[in-house]
């Protein structure tokens, strides 16, 4: 479980295909604190550390993960938002994030807000998915590339988020522009409520 508060971004140093899986090797400042089998969120996707070699660690993404997320689009040199699993004795600064990305969305617009930046995202419109809680609500929570954010101006299959300068500088939002594909995880509380209404 995660909070959506990004620790930093890691840099991809190698990508290796292994049948239907892809091994990503990354470098970040806390590699020396990681352990084999540890869970780390990468752009919001929970992946297991399978190898550590000096200041580089490796995680494996399987076929379904690649199909549901933007990980298959990554290249060597790309920056990936990373967060280690949440400590249960600390504050929950973001919101409850499972690290189970629901689908991808596309950035359709960026707008300066006199210091902050509004990003607009669009995801496939699907009534069946919406009935299962895959939607956003005004002032609700959403995770974009692993970042816990507050929704504003939600539509049937669109939403906006406002990014402060600190987040823009310290996450890979600095590389997001119209046309960029991002990972989104809808709020788990909304999914449970939607499920209860089906009975």
N, C-alpha and C positions, 0 to 999 in steps of 0.2 A: 504494500500500500504506500501511496505517495501523497504529497501535499500540493504539488504543482508549483513549488518554489524552486526554481532552477538554481543549482549550485554554480554552474559555469557552463561554457560550451567546450566539448571535446572536439579534437580534429581527427578526421579519418586519415589514417596513414596507409592502409591496405584493405583491399576487398578481394575475397576469394570465394568463388562459387564451388559448392560441394553438393552435387546432384541438384535437388530442388531447394537446398538451403544456401544462404550466403553468410560467410564469416566476415565480420567487420572488425578490424583492428584499429584502436583509437588511442590517442594520447591525451592525458589531462593531468592536472596538478595533484589529484588524490589517488593516482594509480597505486602508489605504495601502500595505501590503506585498504585496498580491495582484497577480497579473498575469492578463491574459486567457489562457484555455486551462489555467489552473492547476486542479488537482483539490483539492476540499475535501469532507470528509465532513460530511453534514448528518443528524443522528440516525442516523449509521452508513451513510448512502447516499452513495456517491462521485458528486459532481456537478461539472461543469465551469463555471468562471467565464466568462460570456459578455459581461459588461458591467460597467464600473466608473464610477461617477459620484460624485465626492467621497468621502464616507464610506459610500456605499451600493454594494453589488455585487449582481449578478443571476446566477442559475443557472437552468438549464432541466431539468425532470424530464419524461421521456417516458412514454407510456402504460403500458408494462410496469412501470416503476419505481413509478408511482402505484398500480398494481394490487397490487404485492408489498409495499408499504410503507405507513406512516402519513402520508406527505407530503400526500396528497390531503385529509386531515382537518385540515390546518393552517389557521389563521386569522391575519389581521393582528394583531400584538401578541404572538403566541406566541413562546416561547423555544425555540430549536433548538440542540442540542449541535453544536459545530463543532470540527473538527480538520484541520489541513493535513497533506499527505502526509508520511510519515516520512523523516527524513534518514538515509541509510545509514551515516553516521559517528558515530551516537549510540547510546545504550543503548536496548534494547527493553524499556521499562518495563511494557508491557501484554502483549499477545500478537499474533500475526500476524493482522491484520484486513484483509480485501480491500476492504471498502466495498461489497460485493455482498450486500445484505440478502436473506435467504432467504424470510422470511415475517413476518407480524405475530403477536403474542401479546397476550393480555389480562391485565392485573393482576387477580388474584382475591382477594388478601389482602395486608394490611400488618400487621406485628407488631413492637411495640417490643421491643428486645433490650437494654434498660438502657444506652442511649447510641447504639447502632446500630439499624438498622431492617431487618427481613426483608421482602422483597417476594416474593410468589409469582406466577408467570406460567403461563398455560396457552395452548397452541397446538393447532391441529387435529391429531387423532390420525390418522396415515396410515402404514400398514405399508410401503408402497412407498417413501415418503420416508425412513422410518427405515432401510430396507435400504441407502439411498444415503448414510447418515451424518448425516441430519437428526435428531439427538437430542442429549441432554446426558448427561454422566456425572459422578459425584461427584468433586469437586475439579478437574474439567475447566474449560475456558474457554468463555465465551459472550459475545457482544456484545449489549447491550441499549441501543437508541437511541445506538449508537456507543460505549458505555462498556464497556471490557474488564472482565469480572467473573469470579469463581470460583463455580462451581455448587455448591450443597449441596441435599441431599434431592431428587434427580431422580426423577421418575415416568415413566410411559410417554409422557406428553405435557405434563408439568409440571416446573417446577424452582423453586428458591428462590435468591435472592442476598442477601447481607448488605451493606448500604450504610452506610459510616461517615459521620459528620456532615459531613466536608469534602466528600465526593462529593455528599451531599444538598444542600449549599448551593451548590456550584459547577457543577452540571449540572441539566438539567431533571427529574431525579428529584424535585426539590422540588415539581413539579406532578403527579407520577404518583400515582394513587389507584386503588382498586378500580374497574374498568370502563375504565381508560385503555388505549388501544391503543399498543403499542410495536413497534419494529422489532427483529428478532433475526437475528443471523448466527451460525450454528453454526461450530464450530472446523473450519478447513480441513484440519487433520491427520486428524481423524476421518473426513472425507469421502473423503480419499485411501485411508485404511486400509479403509474400507467398500468402495470401488471395487476394491481389490486382491483382496478376498475374493470378488468376483463372478467371478473368472477360475478 
